[in-house]
């Protein structure tokens, strides 16, 4: 899981992919990640230049191997989902990458689009998955109650969530103290030219987000030293706040 090795200076990933380039090196490094656009999203140029990504031609050859293993009969629905996922990624993968960097979302959307098509086909309509089915699947995936809760939250609650993402990126781990998030929150307020909230106001914001189950807040009397985690994916938070 290459994205879990991310650090602020990216020394770990740089050294990892620099080893095979050394003279007389016989080392080959293979890494995987669920993020569709990992090099563009988080990697510095000096790291990305040492990385060779698998092309779509390789993915297509894998699909043919899957088909040969399954045979022409049986499990055709599963095979169709894989093929649909391939073409979906080819045709509108950039749209999915803009909404969510998680490659697994492509497969989830393809599966849901197939289910929507199957339900529609019971009403004597075409059984072919079309763009309308994919669009409906995307709308369903990115219109969860959690996303709606984020969009209807207060301005400082949204900034607090942005501050959490900023702190996660800075530290390279998906957990932080309220104090660490508070520092990021103050910095974001300064950028936006807003008045920074007090500590008691930040604690109230954190409490409300925890009550909505958007955050997992440590049960403790440590206050600023309490640890918080997101109860939803970072992609969902970014999608919900992308227009804010």
FENJOKA-V341495 format. One record per residue. N is the residue number from 1. RES is the residue in one letter. OMEGA is omega in radians with two decimals (* if undefined). Layout:
N&RES&OMEGA / N&RES&OMEGA
This chain:
1&X&-2.98 / 2&X&-3.08 / 3&X&3.12 / 4&X&3.12 / 5&X&-3.10 / 6&X&3.00 / 7&X&-3.05 / 8&X&3.14 / 9&X&3.08 / 10&X&3.13 / 11&X&-3.11 / 12&X&-3.13 / 13&X&3.14 / 14&X&3.14 / 15&X&-3.11 / 16&X&-3.09 / 17&X&3.08 / 18&X&-3.13 / 19&X&-3.11 / 20&X&-3.11 / 21&X&-3.12 / 22&X&-3.12 / 23&X&3.14 / 24&X&3.12 / 25&X&3.07 / 26&X&-3.06 / 27&X&3.04 / 28&X&3.14 / 29&X&3.04 / 30&X&-3.13 / 31&X&3.10 / 32&X&3.08 / 33&X&3.12 / 34&X&-3.09 / 35&X&-3.07 / 36&X&-3.04 / 37&X&-3.07 / 38&X&-3.13 / 39&X&-3.12 / 40&X&-3.01 / 41&X&-3.00 / 42&X&-2.99 / 43&X&2.97 / 44&X&-3.11 / 45&X&-3.09 / 46&X&3.08 / 47&X&-3.09 / 48&X&-3.13 / 49&X&3.14 / 50&X&-3.05 / 51&X&3.06 / 52&X&-3.12 / 53&X&3.09 / 54&X&-3.10 / 55&X&3.12 / 56&X&3.10 / 57&X&3.09 / 58&X&3.13 / 59&X&-3.11 / 60&X&3.11 / 61&X&3.09 / 62&X&3.13 / 63&X&3.10 / 64&X&3.09 / 65&X&3.10 / 66&X&-3.14 / 67&X&-3.14 / 68&X&-3.14 / 69&X&-3.10 / 70&X&-3.05 / 71&X&-3.08 / 72&X&-3.10 / 73&X&3.11 / 74&X&3.11 / 75&X&-3.12 / 76&X&3.13 / 77&X&3.12 / 78&X&3.13 / 79&X&3.13 / 80&X&3.12 / 81&X&3.11 / 82&X&-3.11 / 83&X&3.10 / 84&X&3.12 / 85&X&3.13 / 86&X&-3.11 / 87&X&3.10 / 88&X&3.12 / 89&X&3.14 / 90&X&-3.01 / 91&X&-3.08 / 92&X&3.10 / 93&X&3.11 / 94&X&3.12 / 95&X&3.13 / 96&X&3.13 / 97&X&3.11 / 98&X&-3.14 / 99&X&-3.08 / 100&X&3.13 / 101&X&-3.04 / 102&X&-3.12 / 103&X&-3.14 / 104&X&3.11 / 105&X&3.10 / 106&X&-3.13 / 107&X&3.10 / 108&X&3.14 / 109&X&3.12 / 110&X&3.13 / 111&X&-3.13 / 112&X&3.10 / 113&X&3.09 / 114&X&3.12 / 115&X&3.11 / 116&X&3.11 / 117&X&3.13 / 118&X&3.12 / 119&X&3.13 / 120&X&-3.12 / 121&X&3.08 / 122&X&3.11 / 123&X&3.08 / 124&X&3.04 / 125&X&-3.09 / 126&X&3.13 / 127&X&-3.13 / 128&X&3.09 / 129&X&-3.12 / 130&X&-3.11 / 131&X&3.13 / 132&X&3.11 / 133&X&3.13 / 134&X&3.12 / 135&X&3.12 / 136&X&3.12 / 137&X&3.11 / 138&X&3.14 / 139&X&3.12 / 140&X&-3.05 / 141&X&-3.07 / 142&X&3.05 / 143&X&-3.12 / 144&X&3.09 / 145&X&3.12 / 146&X&3.14 / 147&X&3.09 / 148&X&3.11 / 149&X&3.11 / 150&X&-3.10 / 151&X&-3.14 / 152&X&-3.13 / 153&X&-3.11 / 154&X&-3.11 / 155&X&-3.12 / 156&X&3.05 / 157&X&3.09 / 158&X&3.10 / 159&X&3.12 / 160&X&3.11 / 161&X&3.06 / 162&X&3.13 / 163&X&3.09 / 164&X&3.12 / 165&X&3.14 / 166&X&-3.14 / 167&X&3.09 / 168&X&3.12 / 169&X&-3.13 / 170&X&-3.05 / 171&X&-3.11 / 172&X&3.08 / 173&X&-3.06 / 174&X&3.07 / 175&X&-3.11 / 176&X&3.03 / 177&X&3.10 / 178&X&-3.14 / 179&X&3.12 / 180&X&3.12 / 181&X&3.14 / 182&X&3.11 / 183&X&3.10 / 184&X&3.14 / 185&X&3.13 / 186&X&3.14 / 187&X&3.12 / 188&X&3.11 / 189&X&3.11 / 190&X&3.12 / 191&X&-3.11 / 192&X&-3.12 / 193&X&-3.12 / 194&X&3.06 / 195&X&-3.12 / 196&X&3.12 / 197&X&3.07 / 198&X&3.13 / 199&X&-3.14 / 200&X&3.10 / 201&X&3.10 / 202&X&3.11 / 203&X&3.11 / 204&X&3.10 / 205&X&3.13 / 206&X&3.14 / 207&X&-3.14 / 208&X&3.11 / 209&X&3.08 / 210&X&3.12 / 211&X&3.09 / 212&X&-3.13 / 213&X&2.99 / 214&X&3.10 / 215&X&2.94 / 216&X&-3.03 / 217&X&3.13 / 218&X&3.10 / 219&X&-3.04 / 220&X&3.05 / 221&X&-3.12 / 222&X&3.12 / 223&X&-3.06 / 224&X&-3.12 / 225&X&3.05 / 226&X&-3.13 / 227&X&-3.11 / 228&X&3.05 / 229&X&3.03 / 230&X&3.08 / 231&X&3.06 / 232&X&-3.09 / 233&X&3.09 / 234&X&3.12 / 235&X&3.13 / 236&X&3.13 / 237&X&-3.14 / 238&X&3.13 / 239&X&-3.12 / 240&X&-3.06 / 241&X&-2.99 / 242&X&3.14 / 243&X&-3.07 / 244&X&*
